[in-house]
Amino acid sequence: MHAPRRRLISVVAMSVTLLAGSATAAVAVTPASDPAAHTLPNAAAPAAPAAAPVEHLIVGYKSSAPEAGSNTAAAADATAKGEKAGKKAKFDRRLGTGAALVNLGGATAPADAAKLIEQFRADPDVAYVEPDSRAYAMATPDDTEYAKQWDLFEPTAGMNVPAAWDKTTGSGVTVAVIDTGYVAHSDVAPNIVAGYDFISDSTAARDGNGRDNNPADQGDWSAAGECGTGSKASDSSWHGTHVAGTIAAATNNGKGVAGIAYNAKIQPVRVLGKCGGATSDIVDAITWASGGTVAGVPANPTPAKVINMSLGGSGTCSSSYQNAINAAVARGTTVVVAAGNSNADASSFTPASCNNVITVAATNRTGDRSFYSNFGAKVDVSAPGGETRRATDTPGTVTTPENGILSTLNNGTTTPGAEIYKPYQGTSMAAPHIAGLAALLVAAKPSLTPAQVEAAIKANARPLAGTCTGGCGAGLADAAATVNAVTSTPATPFFENTADYAIADNSTVESPITVTGVTGNAPAALKVGVNIAHTYIGDLKVDLVAPDGTVYTLHNRAGGSTANINQTYTVDASSEVANGTWKLRVNDNAGGDTGKIDSWSLGF
């Protein structure tokens, strides 16, 4: 959802709009760009290093293993595994982290090193093994406008993206941008794969027909009153192309901007035309983009591992949206959505309020919640969305373009014109930051499930430098920290219950999660994600109940009149057997305020 011109892109009745532009308190149509926004030039990003020979491995043993504390045992283990792999290997030294450094006896081809790595991975006493890779000073992308992309690299409120590029750039991952389609832009073109136009209404599509295999953006301009009584005239937003550039603009090409996952592919899926888009078209687009079957539409030859939806409308998540999202996630596709630009609780907007999505709020250059961004318990994480004007400036004006999110665009006011670069503001701009990060993670570790992608992003977010009234999820996403976490440790088993459990006055309610397939005890740092919507959290006591009945208190009537709990707690559950039924127990001990357990999770 972006906030440039003032069109929030909302779904009213059966239609949906963009989430970019200058948001206002209204929930009516508000598309995507700030008309007055400054046109800015180009920018880019660094290339991934070629695979280098491996000289050492870093082996982390589980604390219960003899090799974890004995250098003699670690040395014997390295020698034995080297013999099995047909490779000379010896223990070198103990690292400060407690891991063992294993010497391969000189430069070893990655394929040969992989044989020894597999020997370690097959050992249940080994927590992780990885090549002792080399780090280099990060080259600054040569894209001409990269210096203006504060959202990628500034320490206060940037997403720490460049430090992730030495490990992953998104290669092999397709990201579907379900949006207005794609208008030709040379800084995005190298990463475009075939998409589809799902707009059924030829008038809204402006292409003279219904659905077809051409997702080209025909423009979403409208005249005053054309999109409902009182609707204002608006120019074409080229919203989908702006979103696409943030995710995967070509990088180190001497022009324009740098994409977050600049070696990923973008699949444009067109659902938004004149006056927004229909739910029926959007849910079919979700299905098709994730590799599902839609009657009358050819199969998707390159199903997306990540979907970005910078769109939304008023109302709670419908069955149509939820069913399509659930099926997409079941196929292994991570779904990222914008929280909305109405400075309101995201629980009243769709698809922001749906389960099984990563709902993203927007932050500004000082690390505060952007004035227009939705908030609340439904928000999972925050990302830079920018502010092309201050909250007190006249809506529709652009007074601080340098604080917006710069990306690829077009200068046509109705039909396509020349390609340009322009800053937008909005949760529409924040969501593609997370979609790009998800692509980096899946490229780095293809085995990650959507739940594990979400858990990793949330677990490695950092506190906002500023403030967020109403709740901004786990904090500001940190690309480098998240990539480092998933590439240096095994995938974390993750379990979640997204069913709603009502919390009535003076009552106790429990939500269960049954854990299976986890060996041994729970960890000393069990991650318990809690998402409770409640109007007065000072009334609540929240406990984690282990399978044997042991109670761990997470929240005990603190917070006074503050609304909602959206937090990840760390619990030392190492004395508990992991498998079994765990419960989140919530006790309301006062009258006058109610709510619900919206969702909760366990990350082992």
C-alpha positions as CSV (number, residue, x, y, z in Angstrom):
1,M,0.0,0.0,0.0
2,H,1.8,3.0,-0.9
3,A,1.1,6.6,0.0
4,P,2.3,8.9,-2.8
5,R,-0.6,10.7,-4.3
6,R,-3.3,10.0,-1.8
7,R,-5.1,6.9,-3.0
8,L,-4.9,4.3,-0.4
9,I,-6.1,1.7,-2.6
10,S,-8.9,0.3,-0.6
11,V,-11.2,-2.5,-1.1
12,V,-14.7,-1.1,-0.8
13,A,-17.5,-3.6,-1.3
14,M,-15.9,-6.0,-3.8
15,S,-13.1,-3.9,-5.0
16,V,-9.6,-3.2,-3.8
17,T,-7.2,-0.4,-4.1
18,L,-3.5,0.4,-3.9
19,L,-1.8,1.0,-0.6
20,A,0.5,3.8,-1.6
21,G,0.1,7.6,-1.7
22,S,-0.5,10.1,1.0
23,A,-2.9,8.4,3.3
24,T,-5.6,10.2,5.1
25,A,-7.9,9.1,7.9
26,A,-10.5,8.1,5.4
27,V,-10.8,4.5,4.1
28,A,-12.1,5.4,0.8
29,V,-10.2,5.1,-2.5
30,T,-6.7,6.5,-2.3
31,P,-4.3,5.1,-5.0
32,A,-0.7,5.3,-5.0
33,S,1.5,8.1,-5.9
34,D,2.1,11.6,-4.7
35,P,1.5,13.6,-7.8
36,A,3.8,16.3,-6.7
37,A,6.6,13.9,-5.8
38,H,9.9,14.8,-7.2
39,T,11.2,12.8,-10.2
40,L,14.5,11.4,-9.2
41,P,17.1,9.5,-11.4
42,N,18.7,6.0,-11.1
43,A,20.4,3.6,-8.5
44,A,21.6,-0.1,-7.9
45,A,23.5,-2.9,-5.8
46,P,26.5,-5.3,-5.6
47,A,27.0,-8.7,-7.2
48,A,27.3,-12.0,-5.5
49,P,30.8,-13.5,-5.2
50,A,31.7,-16.6,-7.1
51,A,31.9,-19.9,-5.2
52,A,35.4,-20.0,-3.6
53,P,37.5,-23.0,-2.5
54,V,36.9,-24.1,1.1
55,E,39.8,-24.4,3.5
56,H,38.0,-24.8,6.8
57,L,34.6,-25.8,8.2
58,I,33.0,-24.4,11.4
59,V,31.2,-27.1,13.3
60,G,28.9,-26.4,16.2
61,Y,28.1,-29.4,18.4
62,K,25.0,-29.7,20.6
63,S,25.8,-28.9,24.2
64,S,25.1,-32.6,25.2
65,A,27.8,-33.9,22.8
66,P,31.3,-34.8,24.1
67,E,32.8,-32.9,21.2
68,A,31.2,-29.7,22.5
69,G,33.6,-29.5,25.5
70,S,36.5,-31.8,24.6
71,N,39.1,-30.8,22.0
72,T,40.3,-34.4,21.9
73,A,36.8,-35.7,21.1
74,A,36.3,-33.0,18.4
75,A,39.7,-33.9,16.9
76,A,38.8,-37.6,16.8
77,D,35.4,-36.8,15.2
78,A,36.9,-34.6,12.5
79,T,39.4,-37.3,11.6
80,A,36.8,-40.0,11.4
81,K,34.4,-38.0,9.3
82,G,37.2,-37.0,7.0
83,E,38.0,-40.6,6.4
84,K,34.4,-41.4,5.6
85,A,34.3,-38.6,3.1
86,G,37.7,-39.5,1.6
87,K,39.1,-36.2,2.7
88,K,41.8,-35.2,5.2
89,A,40.3,-33.3,8.0
90,K,41.7,-32.3,11.4
91,F,40.6,-30.2,14.4
92,D,42.3,-26.8,14.3
93,R,41.0,-24.9,17.3
94,R,38.0,-23.9,19.4
95,L,36.3,-20.6,18.4
96,G,35.0,-18.1,21.0
97,T,31.5,-19.3,20.3
98,G,32.5,-22.9,21.3
99,A,32.4,-24.2,17.7
100,A,35.2,-26.3,16.4
101,L,37.3,-25.1,13.4
102,V,38.1,-28.1,11.1
103,N,41.0,-27.8,8.7
104,L,40.6,-29.5,5.3
105,G,44.3,-29.5,4.5
106,G,44.3,-26.8,1.9
107,A,42.0,-25.3,-0.7
108,T,39.2,-27.7,-1.4
109,A,36.6,-27.6,-4.2
110,P,33.1,-26.8,-2.9
111,A,31.8,-30.1,-4.2
112,D,34.4,-32.0,-2.3
113,A,33.9,-30.0,0.8
114,A,30.2,-30.7,0.5
115,K,30.8,-34.5,1.0
116,L,32.4,-33.8,4.4
117,I,29.7,-31.3,5.3
118,E,27.1,-34.0,4.7
119,Q,29.0,-36.3,7.1
120,F,28.7,-33.7,9.9
121,R,25.0,-32.9,9.0
122,A,24.1,-36.6,9.3
123,D,25.4,-36.6,12.9
124,P,22.6,-35.9,15.4
125,D,25.2,-34.4,17.8
126,V,26.0,-31.7,15.3
127,A,23.9,-28.5,15.6
128,Y,25.3,-26.9,12.5
129,V,28.2,-27.0,10.1
130,E,29.2,-24.3,7.5
131,P,32.2,-23.4,5.4
132,D,34.5,-20.8,6.9
133,S,33.7,-18.3,4.2
134,R,35.5,-15.1,3.6
135,A,34.1,-11.6,4.0
136,Y,35.0,-8.6,1.9
137,A,34.5,-4.9,2.1
138,M,31.1,-4.3,0.6
139,A,31.3,-2.6,-2.8
140,T,28.8,0.3,-3.1
141,P,26.4,-0.4,-6.0
142,D,27.1,1.8,-9.0
143,D,23.4,2.6,-9.5
144,T,23.2,6.3,-10.0
145,E,20.5,6.9,-7.4
146,Y,21.6,4.4,-4.8
147,A,22.8,7.1,-2.4
148,K,19.1,8.2,-2.1
149,Q,18.0,4.8,-1.0
150,W,18.2,5.4,2.8
151,D,15.7,2.7,3.3
152,L,18.3,0.1,2.4
153,F,21.4,1.2,4.4
154,E,20.9,4.0,6.9
155,P,21.7,2.8,10.4
156,T,18.8,4.6,12.1
157,A,15.8,3.4,10.0
158,G,17.2,1.5,7.1
159,M,16.7,-2.3,6.7
160,N,20.5,-3.3,6.7
161,V,20.2,-4.8,3.3
162,P,23.8,-4.4,1.8
163,A,25.3,-6.6,4.5
164,A,23.0,-9.5,3.4
165,W,24.1,-9.4,-0.2
166,D,27.4,-11.3,0.3
167,K,25.2,-14.4,1.2
168,T,22.2,-14.0,-1.1
169,T,20.8,-11.8,-3.8
170,G,17.5,-13.7,-4.5
171,S,18.7,-15.9,-7.3
172,G,16.3,-18.6,-8.3
173,V,13.3,-17.1,-6.6
174,T,10.2,-15.7,-8.3
175,V,8.2,-13.0,-6.6
176,A,4.6,-12.4,-7.8
177,V,3.6,-8.7,-7.6
178,I,-0.2,-8.8,-7.5
179,D,-1.0,-5.2,-8.4
180,T,-1.6,-2.9,-11.4
181,G,0.6,-4.8,-13.7
182,Y,3.9,-3.7,-15.2
183,V,4.8,-0.7,-17.4
184,A,8.0,-1.2,-19.3
185,H,11.1,0.0,-17.4
186,S,14.7,-0.8,-18.3
187,D,15.8,-1.0,-14.7
188,V,13.2,-3.8,-14.0
189,A,13.0,-5.5,-17.4
190,P,16.0,-7.9,-16.9
191,N,14.2,-9.5,-14.1
192,I,10.6,-9.8,-15.5
193,V,9.1,-13.2,-16.2
194,A,5.7,-14.0,-17.8
195,G,2.7,-12.9,-15.7
196,Y,-1.0,-12.7,-16.3
197,D,-3.8,-10.1,-16.4
198,F,-6.7,-11.3,-14.1
199,I,-8.9,-8.2,-14.6
200,S,-12.2,-9.7,-15.8
201,D,-14.0,-6.3,-16.5
202,S,-12.7,-4.9,-19.8
203,T,-13.7,-1.4,-18.8
204,A,-11.6,-1.5,-15.7
205,A,-8.8,-3.2,-17.6
206,R,-8.8,-0.7,-20.4
207,D,-7.4,-3.3,-22.8
208,G,-10.6,-4.1,-24.6
209,N,-10.9,-7.6,-23.3
210,G,-11.1,-9.6,-20.1
211,R,-8.4,-11.9,-18.7
212,D,-5.4,-12.5,-20.9
213,N,-1.7,-13.3,-20.8
214,N,-0.6,-9.6,-21.0
215,P,-0.1,-8.0,-17.6
216,A,0.9,-4.6,-19.0
217,D,-0.3,-1.7,-16.9
218,Q,-2.8,0.2,-19.0
219,G,-3.1,3.0,-16.4
220,D,-5.5,3.3,-13.5
221,W,-6.5,7.0,-13.8
222,S,-10.1,8.0,-13.2
223,A,-12.3,11.1,-13.5
224,A,-14.0,12.7,-10.6
225,G,-17.0,10.7,-9.4
226,E,-16.1,7.8,-11.7
227,C,-15.1,5.5,-8.8
228,G,-18.1,6.3,-6.5
229,T,-19.9,9.4,-5.3
230,G,-17.5,12.0,-4.2
231,S,-14.4,10.2,-5.5
232,K,-11.7,12.6,-6.8
233,A,-9.9,12.5,-10.1
234,S,-6.6,10.8,-10.1
235,D,-3.7,10.1,-12.4
236,S,-2.3,6.7,-13.2
237,S,-0.1,5.4,-10.4
238,W,2.1,2.8,-12.1
239,H,2.0,1.3,-8.6
240,G,3.0,-2.3,-9.6
241,T,6.1,-1.1,-11.3
242,H,7.2,1.0,-8.3
243,V,6.7,-2.1,-6.0
244,A,8.6,-4.3,-8.5
245,G,11.6,-2.0,-8.5
246,T,11.9,-2.1,-4.7
247,I,11.9,-5.9,-4.8
248,A,14.2,-6.6,-7.8
249,A,15.4,-3.6,-9.8
250,A,18.5,-4.6,-11.7
251,T,21.6,-3.7,-9.7
252,N,25.2,-2.7,-10.5
253,N,24.0,-1.7,-14.0
254,G,25.2,1.9,-13.8
255,K,21.7,3.3,-13.6
256,G,18.7,3.8,-11.4
257,V,17.9,2.1,-8.1
258,A,19.1,-1.1,-6.4
259,G,16.5,-3.9,-5.8
260,I,16.6,-5.7,-2.4
261,A,16.6,-9.1,-4.1
262,Y,18.1,-7.9,-7.3
263,N,18.7,-11.4,-8.8
264,A,15.2,-12.6,-8.1
265,K,12.5,-12.6,-10.8
266,I,9.3,-10.5,-10.8
267,Q,6.1,-12.0,-12.1
268,P,3.6,-9.2,-12.7
269,V,0.0,-10.3,-12.0
270,R,-2.5,-7.6,-12.9
271,V,-5.6,-7.3,-10.7
272,L,-6.0,-3.5,-10.2
273,G,-7.3,-1.2,-13.0
274,K,-9.6,1.7,-13.0
275,C,-11.3,2.0,-9.6
276,G,-9.3,-0.8,-8.0
277,G,-9.9,-4.5,-8.3
278,A,-12.4,-7.2,-7.6
279,T,-11.9,-9.8,-4.8
280,S,-12.8,-12.5,-7.3
281,D,-10.0,-11.5,-9.6
282,I,-7.5,-11.1,-6.7
283,V,-8.2,-14.5,-5.1
284,D,-7.7,-16.2,-8.5
285,A,-4.5,-14.3,-8.9
286,I,-3.3,-15.6,-5.6
287,T,-4.2,-19.1,-6.6
288,W,-2.5,-18.9,-10.0
289,A,0.6,-17.1,-8.8
290,S,1.3,-19.8,-6.2
291,G,0.9,-22.6,-8.7
292,G,-2.8,-23.5,-8.2
293,T,-5.3,-24.1,-10.9
294,V,-7.7,-21.5,-12.2
295,A,-10.4,-22.5,-14.7
296,G,-9.8,-21.0,-18.2
297,V,-6.3,-19.8,-17.3
298,P,-3.1,-21.7,-18.5
299,A,-0.9,-23.1,-15.7
300,N,1.7,-20.8,-14.3
301,P,5.1,-22.0,-15.7
302,T,7.1,-20.3,-13.0
303,P,5.1,-20.4,-9.7
304,A,6.1,-17.8,-7.2
305,K,7.7,-18.6,-3.9
306,V,6.8,-15.1,-2.6
307,I,3.7,-13.0,-3.3
308,N,3.5,-9.3,-2.6
309,M,0.1,-7.6,-2.2
310,S,0.4,-3.9,-1.7
311,L,-3.4,-3.5,-1.9
312,G,-6.3,-3.7,0.4
313,G,-9.7,-2.4,1.5
314,S,-11.9,-2.0,4.6
315,G,-13.4,-5.0,6.4
316,T,-12.2,-8.1,8.1
317,C,-10.6,-10.9,6.2
318,S,-13.2,-12.7,4.1
319,S,-13.4,-16.5,3.5
320,S,-12.5,-15.9,-0.1
321,Y,-9.2,-14.2,0.7
322,Q,-8.4,-16.6,3.6
323,N,-9.1,-19.7,1.6
324,A,-6.9,-18.5,-1.3
325,I,-4.1,-17.5,1.0
326,N,-4.2,-20.7,3.0
327,A,-3.9,-22.7,-0.2
328,A,-1.0,-20.6,-1.5
329,V,0.9,-21.0,1.8
330,A,0.2,-24.8,1.7
331,R,1.9,-24.8,-1.7
332,G,5.0,-23.2,-0.1
333,T,4.4,-19.6,-1.1
334,T,5.1,-16.8,1.5
335,V,2.4,-14.1,1.3
336,V,3.3,-10.5,2.2
337,V,0.6,-7.8,2.5
338,A,0.5,-4.1,3.3
339,A,-1.1,-3.0,6.6
340,G,-2.9,-0.1,5.1
341,N,-2.6,3.7,5.1
342,S,-5.5,4.9,7.2
343,N,-3.7,5.4,10.6
344,A,-6.1,2.8,12.0
345,D,-6.1,-0.7,13.4
346,A,-5.1,-3.1,10.6
347,S,-7.7,-5.6,12.0
348,S,-10.4,-3.7,10.1
349,F,-8.7,-4.1,6.7
350,T,-8.3,-6.9,4.2
351,P,-6.0,-8.7,3.4
352,A,-4.0,-7.1,6.3
353,S,-6.3,-8.9,8.8
354,C,-6.0,-12.3,7.2
355,N,-4.1,-15.2,8.9
356,N,-1.0,-16.9,7.3
357,V,0.3,-13.6,5.8
358,I,3.1,-11.3,6.9
359,T,1.4,-8.0,7.5
360,V,3.7,-5.0,7.2
361,A,3.5,-1.5,8.8
362,A,5.4,1.4,7.5
363,T,8.2,3.4,9.2
364,N,9.8,6.7,8.4
365,R,13.4,7.9,8.1
366,T,13.7,8.6,11.8
367,G,12.4,5.2,12.8
368,D,8.9,6.2,13.9
369,R,5.7,4.7,12.6
370,S,4.8,6.6,9.5
371,F,1.9,9.0,10.2
372,Y,-0.4,7.2,7.8
373,S,0.4,3.6,8.6
374,N,-2.1,1.2,10.1
375,F,-1.0,-0.6,13.3
376,G,-2.2,-3.1,15.8
377,A,-2.0,-6.7,16.8
378,K,-2.4,-7.9,13.2
379,V,0.9,-6.2,12.2
380,D,3.7,-8.7,12.1
381,V,6.7,-6.5,11.3
382,S,7.6,-3.0,10.1
383,A,9.7,-1.9,7.1
384,P,10.6,1.5,5.6
385,G,7.6,3.1,3.9
386,G,8.8,6.6,4.0
387,E,7.1,10.0,4.2
388,T,7.0,12.3,1.1
389,R,5.3,14.9,3.3
390,R,4.9,15.5,7.0
391,A,1.7,14.6,8.8
392,T,0.9,18.3,9.2
393,D,1.5,19.2,5.6
394,T,-1.4,19.6,3.1
395,P,-2.6,16.1,2.0
396,G,-1.6,15.5,-1.6
397,T,1.5,17.7,-1.5
398,V,5.1,16.5,-1.6
399,T,7.3,18.5,0.8
400,T,10.0,15.9,1.8
401,P,10.6,13.8,-1.3
402,E,14.0,12.8,0.1
403,N,12.3,10.9,2.8
404,G,10.2,8.8,0.5
405,I,11.0,5.4,-1.0
406,L,12.6,5.9,-4.4
407,S,11.8,3.3,-7.1
408,T,11.0,2.8,-10.8
409,L,8.0,4.6,-12.3
410,N,6.6,6.2,-15.4
411,N,5.7,9.8,-16.1
412,G,2.5,9.2,-18.0
413,T,-0.5,10.9,-16.3
414,T,-2.9,8.5,-18.0
415,T,-1.4,6.2,-20.5
416,P,2.3,5.2,-20.4
417,G,4.9,7.9,-21.0
418,A,8.7,7.8,-20.3
419,E,10.3,5.8,-17.6
420,I,11.4,7.7,-14.5
421,Y,12.3,7.3,-10.8
422,K,10.1,8.7,-8.2
423,P,9.7,8.6,-4.4
424,Y,6.4,7.3,-3.0
425,Q,5.2,6.8,0.6
426,G,3.0,4.1,2.0
427,T,2.6,0.6,3.4
428,S,2.6,-0.3,-0.2
429,M,6.3,0.6,-0.2
430,A,7.0,-1.2,3.1
431,A,5.5,-4.5,2.0
432,P,7.9,-5.1,-0.9
433,H,10.9,-4.5,1.4
434,I,9.7,-7.7,3.3
435,A,8.8,-9.5,0.0
436,G,12.4,-8.8,-1.1
437,L,13.8,-10.0,2.2
438,A,11.7,-13.2,1.9
439,A,13.2,-13.8,-1.5
440,L,16.7,-13.4,-0.1
441,L,15.9,-16.0,2.6
442,V,14.3,-18.6,0.3
443,A,17.2,-18.2,-2.2
444,A,19.7,-18.8,0.7
445,K,17.8,-21.7,2.1
446,P,15.2,-23.2,-0.3
447,S,13.8,-25.6,2.3
448,L,12.3,-22.8,4.4
449,T,8.6,-23.0,4.8
450,P,6.4,-19.8,4.7
451,A,6.0,-20.1,8.5
452,Q,9.8,-20.4,9.0
453,V,10.3,-17.3,6.7
454,E,7.9,-15.3,8.8
455,A,9.4,-16.6,12.1
456,A,12.9,-15.7,11.0
457,I,12.0,-12.2,9.9
458,K,10.2,-11.5,13.2
459,A,12.8,-13.1,15.5
460,N,15.6,-11.0,13.9
461,A,13.8,-7.7,13.7
462,R,15.3,-4.8,15.8
463,P,13.4,-2.3,18.0
464,L,12.3,0.9,16.2
465,A,14.7,3.8,16.7
466,G,11.6,5.9,17.3
467,T,8.1,5.2,18.5
468,C,5.0,3.3,17.3
469,T,1.7,3.9,19.0
470,G,-0.7,1.1,18.5
471,G,1.8,-1.7,17.8
472,C,4.2,-2.3,14.9
473,G,4.8,-6.0,15.3
474,A,8.2,-7.4,16.1
475,G,10.0,-4.2,15.1
476,L,11.9,-3.1,12.1
477,A,13.0,-5.9,9.8
478,D,16.8,-6.4,9.6
479,A,17.9,-8.1,6.4
480,A,21.4,-9.0,7.3
481,A,20.5,-10.3,10.8
482,T,17.8,-12.5,9.3
483,V,19.9,-13.9,6.5
484,N,22.7,-14.6,8.9
485,A,20.3,-16.4,11.2
486,V,18.9,-18.7,8.6
487,T,22.2,-19.5,6.9
488,S,24.1,-20.2,10.1
489,T,21.6,-22.4,11.9
490,P,19.3,-25.2,11.0
491,A,15.7,-24.3,10.2
492,T,13.8,-23.8,13.4
493,P,10.7,-26.1,13.9
494,F,7.8,-23.7,14.1
495,F,4.2,-24.3,15.1
496,E,1.3,-21.9,15.1
497,N,-2.4,-21.7,16.0
498,T,-4.2,-18.9,14.1
499,A,-7.7,-19.7,15.3
500,D,-9.5,-17.0,17.2
501,Y,-10.3,-17.6,20.9
502,A,-12.6,-15.1,22.5
503,I,-11.5,-13.5,25.8
504,A,-14.6,-12.5,27.8
505,D,-14.7,-10.4,30.9
506,N,-13.6,-12.3,34.1
507,S,-12.9,-15.5,32.2
508,T,-10.0,-17.9,31.2
509,V,-9.4,-19.2,27.8
510,E,-6.8,-21.6,26.4
511,S,-5.5,-22.0,22.8
512,P,-3.6,-25.3,22.1
513,I,-0.7,-26.2,19.9
514,T,0.3,-29.8,19.4
515,V,4.1,-30.2,18.8
516,T,5.3,-33.3,17.0
517,G,8.5,-34.5,15.3
518,V,10.9,-32.5,17.6
519,T,13.6,-34.6,19.2
520,G,14.3,-34.3,22.9
521,N,13.5,-31.3,25.1
522,A,12.4,-27.8,24.2
523,P,15.2,-25.2,24.0
524,A,16.5,-22.9,26.7
525,A,15.4,-20.1,24.4
526,L,11.9,-21.2,23.2
527,K,10.4,-18.4,21.2
528,V,6.7,-17.8,22.1
529,G,5.0,-15.4,19.7
530,V,1.8,-13.9,21.2
531,N,-0.8,-11.9,19.2
532,I,-3.7,-10.9,21.4
533,A,-6.2,-8.2,20.5
534,H,-7.6,-6.7,23.7
535,T,-8.6,-3.2,24.7
536,Y,-7.0,-3.1,28.2
537,I,-4.0,-5.5,28.6
538,G,-3.7,-4.5,32.2
539,D,-6.6,-6.9,32.8
540,L,-4.7,-9.9,31.4
541,K,-2.5,-12.6,32.8
542,V,-0.9,-14.7,30.0
543,D,0.8,-18.0,30.6
544,L,2.5,-20.7,28.5
545,V,1.4,-24.1,29.8
546,A,3.8,-27.0,29.0
547,P,2.5,-30.5,28.1
548,D,3.2,-31.6,31.7
549,G,1.2,-28.7,33.1
550,T,4.2,-26.5,34.1
551,V,3.2,-22.8,33.9
552,Y,5.5,-20.1,32.5
553,T,4.1,-16.6,33.0
554,L,4.6,-14.3,30.0
555,H,2.5,-11.3,30.9
556,N,1.0,-10.4,34.3
557,R,-1.5,-7.6,34.3
558,A,1.0,-5.0,33.1
559,G,0.5,-2.2,30.6
560,G,-2.6,-0.6,32.1
561,S,-5.0,0.7,29.4
562,T,-2.6,-0.1,26.5
563,A,-4.3,-2.1,23.8
564,N,-3.1,-5.4,22.3
565,I,-0.1,-7.7,22.9
566,N,2.0,-8.4,19.9
567,Q,5.3,-9.7,21.2
568,T,7.7,-12.6,21.1
569,Y,8.8,-13.9,24.5
570,T,11.8,-16.1,25.2
571,V,11.2,-18.9,27.7
572,D,13.7,-21.3,29.2
573,A,11.8,-24.5,28.6
574,S,14.8,-26.8,28.5
575,S,13.3,-29.0,31.2
576,E,10.2,-29.8,29.1
577,V,9.8,-32.5,26.6
578,A,9.2,-30.7,23.3
579,N,6.5,-33.0,21.9
580,G,3.0,-32.8,23.2
581,T,0.2,-30.2,23.6
582,W,1.3,-26.8,24.7
583,K,-1.3,-24.1,25.6
584,L,-1.5,-20.4,25.8
585,R,-3.7,-19.5,28.7
586,V,-5.2,-16.1,29.1
587,N,-7.1,-14.9,32.2
588,D,-9.1,-11.7,32.1
589,N,-9.5,-10.5,35.7
590,A,-11.7,-7.4,35.3
591,G,-14.9,-6.2,33.6
592,G,-15.4,-3.7,30.8
593,D,-12.9,-4.8,28.2
594,T,-12.8,-7.9,26.0
595,G,-10.8,-9.3,23.1
596,K,-9.4,-12.5,21.6
597,I,-6.3,-14.6,21.2
598,D,-5.7,-13.8,17.5
599,S,-2.8,-16.2,17.0
600,W,0.3,-17.6,18.8
601,S,3.3,-19.6,17.9
602,L,6.2,-21.7,19.2
603,G,9.6,-21.6,17.6
604,F,12.0,-24.3,18.8
